[in-house]
Amino acid sequence: MDSTFERIVEILREKCELDESVPITMDTTFKDIDLDSLSVVEIALECEDEFGIQIDVEEPPQTMGAFVELVESLLEA
């Protein structure tokens, strides 16, 4: 089974059309990969569907690591 990080990266690559040459790590910010706030909201909505959770998009996390931590904390709730 894929890790939460790997599943989120897969969603991100698919929705934002990022190929494998774009490095994405836990320290990557959404700004690093040129995502605007609307794209971040779209990713959050996709993750809600994928993981069956509710993400507060009023103040989305700024890094992939923070986003993964948020998703994992919501999964545990």
Secondary structure, DSSP 8 states (H G I E B T S, - for coil): ---HHHHHHHHHHHHHT--TTS---TT-BTTTTT--HHHHHHHHHHHHHHHT-----SS--SBHHHHHHHHHHHHH-
